[in-house]
């Protein structure tokens, strides 16, 4: 798998931020990369969307 980082300006021109390089995907993401549980009043005590 390859990864490249670029930005696109308002005219649609692509500008390379980091060149393409080979990466190895994780089988399972590390826990630290997950979003923390939502703590807002709507979601605090349930799994509602």
Residue frames as qw, qx, qy, qz and C-alpha x, y, z in Angstrom:
[[0.000, 0.893, 0.450, 0.000, 0.00, 0.00, 0.00],
 [0.435, 0.226, -0.010, 0.872, 1.28, 3.48, -0.77],
 [0.189, -0.836, -0.426, 0.289, 0.62, 6.80, 0.91],
 [0.360, 0.281, 0.115, 0.882, 1.11, 10.35, -0.34],
 [0.111, -0.723, -0.468, 0.495, 0.07, 13.63, 1.25],
 [0.249, 0.238, 0.344, 0.874, -0.96, 16.56, -0.88],
 [0.136, 0.572, 0.445, -0.675, -3.16, 19.65, -0.75],
 [0.301, 0.510, 0.624, 0.510, -5.46, 21.00, -3.42],
 [0.048, -0.222, -0.124, 0.966, -5.91, 24.74, -3.96],
 [0.440, 0.505, 0.403, -0.624, -9.12, 26.48, -5.02],
 [0.469, 0.560, -0.401, -0.553, -8.24, 26.13, -8.71],
 [0.980, 0.072, 0.067, -0.175, -7.91, 22.34, -8.33],
 [0.500, 0.635, -0.556, 0.195, -4.10, 22.26, -8.53],
 [0.911, -0.380, -0.144, 0.068, -2.47, 19.51, -6.47],
 [0.120, 0.797, -0.500, 0.318, 0.62, 20.35, -4.41],
 [0.827, -0.059, -0.531, 0.176, 2.69, 17.51, -2.93],
 [0.442, -0.805, 0.256, -0.303, 3.30, 17.84, 0.81],
 [0.514, -0.452, 0.728, 0.037, 4.97, 14.41, 1.21],
 [0.416, 0.385, -0.690, -0.451, 6.04, 12.19, -1.67],
 [0.918, -0.059, -0.174, -0.352, 4.52, 8.75, -2.18],
 [0.059, 0.474, -0.856, 0.199, 6.07, 5.95, -0.13],
 [0.630, -0.123, -0.747, -0.173, 5.28, 2.37, 0.80],
 [0.381, -0.385, 0.511, -0.668, 3.46, 1.71, 4.09],
 [0.310, -0.095, -0.946, -0.008, 2.29, -1.46, 5.82],
 [0.520, -0.467, -0.136, -0.702, -1.31, -1.26, 7.08],
 [0.236, -0.244, 0.792, -0.508, -2.08, -2.50, 10.58],
 [0.239, -0.251, -0.920, -0.184, -4.27, -5.56, 10.94],
 [0.314, -0.775, -0.547, 0.039, -6.10, -3.77, 13.79],
 [0.128, 0.771, -0.104, 0.615, -5.69, -0.05, 14.56],
 [0.374, 0.004, -0.636, 0.676, -3.98, 0.80, 17.83],
 [0.227, -0.709, -0.641, 0.187, -6.35, 1.87, 20.60],
 [0.252, -0.540, -0.096, 0.798, -4.74, 5.30, 20.79],
 [0.042, -0.021, 0.505, 0.862, -5.82, 6.06, 17.20],
 [0.118, -0.555, -0.801, -0.193, -9.52, 5.55, 17.98],
 [0.189, -0.558, -0.058, -0.806, -11.89, 8.40, 18.74],
 [0.013, 0.001, 0.775, -0.631, -12.77, 8.66, 22.45],
 [0.025, -0.566, -0.824, -0.013, -16.40, 7.98, 23.42],
 [0.052, -0.568, -0.230, -0.788, -18.71, 10.95, 22.88],
 [0.261, -0.265, -0.670, 0.643, -19.41, 12.78, 26.16],
 [0.225, -0.202, -0.137, -0.943, -22.17, 15.11, 24.99],
 [0.481, 0.006, 0.540, -0.690, -25.56, 15.00, 26.76],
 [0.773, 0.271, -0.190, -0.542, -27.21, 13.28, 23.79],
 [0.789, 0.285, -0.544, -0.032, -24.78, 10.32, 23.69],
 [0.132, -0.596, 0.655, -0.445, -23.41, 10.14, 27.21],
 [0.513, -0.164, 0.751, -0.383, -25.53, 7.19, 28.47],
 [0.809, 0.363, 0.403, -0.227, -26.52, 5.47, 25.23],
 [0.476, -0.128, 0.645, 0.584, -25.36, 4.36, 21.80],
 [0.441, 0.774, 0.427, -0.156, -27.85, 6.50, 19.84],
 [0.577, 0.311, 0.277, 0.702, -26.49, 8.12, 16.65]]
